[in-house]
Amino acid sequence: MPDGFNRRRLRRSWRIPTASRDRQGFCIWFTGLPSSGKSTVAEALIVMLMEKHGARVTWLDGDVVADHLSKG
């Protein structure tokens, strides 16, 4: 960490909200060769997270994101 770095002071000065433990999110990143089943596994995981755990899920498909970013 850089000299003089203080997370608590930074949080106070920027008023960065800290979510309670049950509201914190996480990211799962699938990598692999084309047509290796990443999307299939991701879809199964999404269903499980939503049905069994009531999780809110956002899925960012790399191909779709790349298409939107590279347009124009």
C-alpha positions in Angstrom: 0.0 0.0 0.0 1.2 3.5 -0.7 2.5 5.6 2.2 -0.3 7.5 4.0 -3.1 5.3 2.5 -6.0 4.9 4.9 -9.0 3.1 3.7 -11.3 4.3 6.5 -10.4 7.9 5.8 -10.9 7.4 2.1 -14.3 5.8 2.6 -15.3 8.7 4.8 -14.1 11.4 2.4 -15.6 9.8 -0.7 -18.6 8.4 1.3 -18.2 5.0 -0.3 -21.1 2.9 1.0 -20.2 -0.5 2.4 -22.8 -3.2 1.8 -23.7 -5.6 4.6 -22.3 -9.0 4.2 -25.6 -10.4 2.8 -25.8 -7.7 0.2 -22.3 -8.0 -1.2 -21.8 -9.3 -4.7 -19.3 -11.4 -6.5 -18.2 -12.2 -10.0 -17.7 -15.5 -11.7 -15.6 -15.3 -14.9 -15.7 -18.2 -17.4 -12.9 -18.6 -19.8 -12.2 -21.2 -22.4 -12.1 -22.1 -26.0 -15.0 -21.3 -28.3 -17.9 -23.8 -28.1 -16.4 -25.4 -25.0 -19.6 -25.1 -22.9 -19.0 -21.8 -21.0 -22.5 -20.5 -21.7 -24.2 -23.8 -20.9 -22.5 -24.0 -17.6 -23.2 -20.4 -16.9 -26.9 -20.8 -17.7 -27.1 -23.8 -15.3 -25.4 -21.9 -12.6 -27.7 -18.9 -13.0 -30.8 -21.1 -12.6 -29.3 -22.7 -9.5 -28.4 -19.4 -7.9 -31.8 -17.9 -8.6 -33.9 -20.9 -7.7 -32.1 -22.3 -4.7 -30.6 -19.1 -3.2 -32.9 -16.3 -4.5 -29.9 -14.5 -5.9 -30.2 -11.6 -8.3 -28.0 -12.4 -11.3 -26.6 -10.2 -14.1 -25.1 -12.1 -17.0 -22.7 -10.3 -19.3 -22.0 -12.3 -22.4 -18.6 -11.3 -23.9 -19.8 -11.5 -27.5 -22.7 -9.3 -26.9 -20.7 -6.8 -24.9 -18.0 -6.7 -27.6 -20.6 -6.1 -30.3 -22.0 -3.1 -28.4 -18.6 -1.7 -27.6 -17.3 -1.9 -31.1 -20.3 -0.5 -32.9 -19.6 2.8 -34.7 
